Amino acid sequence: MIVSPSAGGDPAGGDPAGGDPAGGDPAGGDPAGGDPAGGDPAGGDPAGGDPASGDRQVAGALVRASGSCASAGASVDTSGVLGGAVGPRDPYHGCVSPREAPMPDPKIVATLRPRLDPFYRAVESVLIGQRHLVDGLLIGLLTDGHVLLEGVPGLAKTLAVRTVARGLALKFQRIQFTPDLLPADVIGTQIYNPRTGEFTVKPGPVFANVVLADEINRAPAKVQSALLEAMAERQVTIGDSTLPLPRPFFVLATQNPIEQEGTYPLPEAQIDRFMLKVVIDYPSRADELAVLDRVGPLNADTAIAPVLAPEDLAELRSAVDAVYVDAKVKGYVVDLVRATRRPTDYGLDLAGLIQLGASTRAVIALHRAAKAHAFLAGRGYVVPEDVKAVAPDVLRHRIVISFEAEAEEVRADHLIRQVLDKLPVP
């Protein structure tokens, strides 16, 4: 059972929100219970500044100084909490125990999450019936991940990306990928200046905050390799110059699953760089009627004014990074990905259907996406339902199905659903 850091529960069980002093209630205000809100030095209050406990309140997150790292003499770098820097207590850099993990202040989520409500209203005034698409784009933006959009033509994929970029006041560039596209058309080129006898760099359209790679699977391998460096390293190499890309930098790509003539399958290395693959389906009948009313007239305006600034996005990303993930939920994330590689070890009858399972990068992507999903839901902690909600978008493009599965018309989504249904939930 997962006990959230802000949900109510049984007072006898030491509920962190139930208010029972005997249970060590951090919200009840009892000094004997070690209340971190009551300010009692005897209780080891981090808000009260007890030097004996070593606990401290940094940017609204409680950082425990006790545990294996502190006892080993490791320095306590709290700059990574809501600050974007990576310290020794970052969950991806070792020396972390459950007691040392940053405990998020629910007030942070309660304060920052409502900032997205005007953004949702502005975007949904243009995009009707595509809430899953908007959520997917936001999850990518909040976790510094790229997103691949797949759907038949006419489902507002390009409009969605452009609208989200406008709502966040980010520089937007659209690149139409074609078979005759060259790397210089994407990243830029060198221009010779006869007066000075030198070459100067002319940046390409990839130098933007949000880059829409429209029909990305129509470009040849050379263009894909140039874009891969930008996606992976946030930089491009033009001649002998390596230039950093503006931050934030996101690639939002689209591809058509129906038409295959004149297309180039994306290499596995590039597909794995996309954090999410969001599949877009047709809207409902009611939504299509609303679309007619909204954009049916010839003079319909689909532009929106900026709602959030890039600085707001950076603050929201820091809040997402501070969302709490219990050790059992982390184990569930790892087991989900490992079950796609060795399904028989987890009691799954998928032998011969999966040729290649998800990579370790999928574990990190699933962990980050679950945190962003919890934040969008207004919670400062992750529950298994958050993991299950984002797992299809994180895993569907990372699982390579076998020829036998293709012959039986079994898709990656079907296999992911079997893993989610049969794997025990903590």
MOKAJO-V386273 format. One record per helix or strand of 3 or more residues. SS is the DSSP state (h for helix, s for strand). FROM is the first residue (numbers start at 1). LEN is the number of residues. If there is no record, write none. Layout:
ss = {SS/SS}
from = {FROM/FROM}
len = {LEN/LEN}
//
This chain:
ss = {h/h/h/h/s/s/h/h/h/h/h/s/h/s/h/s/s/s/h/h/s/s/s/h/s/h/h/h/h/s/h/h/h/h}
from = {11/21/31/41/56/61/68/78/106/115/131/146/157/172/184/188/198/210/216/221/235/241/250/268/274/285/310/327/343/354/360/384/403/412}
len = {3/3/3/3/3/3/4/3/7/10/12/5/11/5/4/6/6/5/3/13/4/4/6/4/6/11/12/15/4/3/17/12/5/11}
//
